[in-house]
Amino acid sequence: MVLAALSILSAGLPTLKKGWIAIKNFTLNIYFLMSLAVIGALVIGKWPEAAMVVFLFAIAEAIEALSLERARNAIKSLTALAPETAEVMIDGGWKDQPVASVLLGSRIRVRTGSRVPLDASVESGRAALDQAPITGESLPVDKQVGDPLYAGSIVTDGVVEATVTAVAGESTLARIAAAIQDAQSQRAPTQRFVDQFARYYTPAVVVLALLVAALGPVLFAGTWGDWLYQALVLLVIACPCALVVSTPITVVSGLAAAAKHGILIKGGAYLESGRLLKVVALDKTGTLTQGKPVLTDNEPFGDLPIEMALQIAASLDEHSTHPVAKALVSGWKLQQPDAATLPVEDFGVLNGRGVKGNIDGQSWHLGNHRLVEELGVCSPALEARLSLLENAGKTVIVLCAASGPVAIFAVADTVRPESFAAVTALKALNVVPVMLTGDNPATAKSIAAQLGIQDARGNLMPEDKQTAVAELKRRFGSVGMVGDGVNDAPALAQADIGFAMGAAGTATALETADVAIMDDDPRKIADFISLSRRCASVLKQNIGLALGIKVVFLALALSGHATLWMAVFADMGASLLVVFNGLRLLRR
């Protein structure tokens, strides 16, 4: 009895204290049930059982708390990555300075093996960086002048000097931390249901235990003491510990698993509802394609060698700031890295059509289909060649001499190498992919054909995309929308779940999206849906385990075959089962 009393005093006081607080506040919770069971066992002289109830309950509570903390720490470890000091240029020399005191616009240096202390833009040097904690990318990313650096990423090779673009509290890492903390504070639908269920379940159990204690001796054989003991067994067995802990441990583990892979989910509600998506609408530019036009075709149309024609075209376009002109010049530099541009005289921009200029005394025009028609040099043969490229979704540029067209070039936004796998993965999950783009229908159909998307819609303004998402919801049900978080904002808001791509580089995307993909990999959309389905499966398993074990032992208790020892082990066992089952998501 002395050992039992010591056990109750050492392990049971916190539980009894919380039980007393529950009684004072008229709250019938887990601690009230356990306190009632312990006090009842002491009253009828079952000291060893009372000691075991409170001791094992304390152990189960500690394991549950540690497990939940482990899941939360898995997230904290992703966000507590930035070093405490930065190497800053001060008065012409490099000095270590606390990160919190580094000002916007300061020049910092990051060397091999070091973590980037603050978001910055590279000013000089080259380096390979491991950005996995921020974007989930598995391979190092090469950085050069003008490229962004994210706080917390690691320089695996090289040295760079960079200008700070965000102070410590406003870095991408800090925004991720804030978003995750907000997500953890939100209750998932299943968690709200379980909490609501426990509100009514616990008082019902207390009433049932009272009925068993009061009516058992009257309606059935046995003494008052025997039935009071069975009522106490019923209280312990019916304690909803496992049920209450089953949801938060699973949801937090799911959020942590997603964050590890560069998927930032803004709350348990979105983690749970992802499994319901029937359609995912994808913006084309920057999501399925690179978002940067590149030179794809250069064909001669006459006797001029294509290498010379490309050099002339690049010489003319080098003076233009148009994205198509930049793509042509970049393509020329890749094909002729040792060549130089030719001097251009009398250069002029032909708005909406192209450019013109003189090279070595010869007049040249470089521009689109409309310019060729205006010059009066279009022919059936040229029309056929241009139509072929235009129907493939490409922007066509024609180089014309005074005598007529001499070369045809085509520029297009190329498909991301991951996009085909992303669309295939969505189809494998029985989710319908739909393309929504502001580009012309020919380009939309061309890209869609390469990716195997049946429904591709072009010439859509932001409000048109919003209307399209609303129509998809009526047809299919739950819809996800993938965009850039800025001009796709109306469609993202209309969708059940809005996804923002490349969110590591934009504060807007982190704030507006329900799910932020930290890099530009569209395959992570399917990864998110798969994780949501696994999470839902684990939640169902946990709730089934918690309730199933309770039902079996409740039946044993009501039939008089259960003991307090069995009740405690059943309650503790169920709690540990659901905890460890929920933590499985962290290993994905």
Buried (B, 14 or more C-beta within 10 A) or exposed (E): EEEBBEBBEEBBEEBBEBBEBBBEEEBBBBBBBBBBBBEBBBEBEBBBBBBBBBBBBBBBBEBBEEBBEBBBEBBEEBBEBBBEBBBBBEEEEEEEBEBEEBEEEBBBBBEEEBBBBBBBBBBEBBBBBBBBBBBBBEEBBEBEEEBBBBBBBBBEEBBBBBBBBBBBEBBBBBBBBBBBEEBBEBBBEBBBEBBEBBEEBBEEBBEBBEEBBBEBBEEEEEEEBBBBBBBBBBBBBBBBBBBBBBBBBBBBBBBBBBBBBBBBBBBBBBBBBBBBBBBBBBBBBBBBBBBEBBBBBBEBBEEBEBBBBBBBBBBBBBBBEEEBBBBBBBBBBEBEEEBEBBEBEEBEBBEEBBBBBBBEEEEBBBBBBEBBEBBEBBEEEBEEBBEBBBEBBBBBBBBBBEEBBBBBBBBBBBBBEBBBBBBBBBBEBEBBBBBBBBBBBBBBBBBBEBBEBEBBBBEBEBEBBBBBBBEBBEEBEBBBBBBBBEBBBBBBEBBBBBBBBBBBBBEEBBBBBBBBBBBBBBBBBBBBBBBBBBBBEBBEBBBEBBBEBBEEBBEBBBEBEBBBBBBBBBBBBBBBBBBEBBBBBBEB
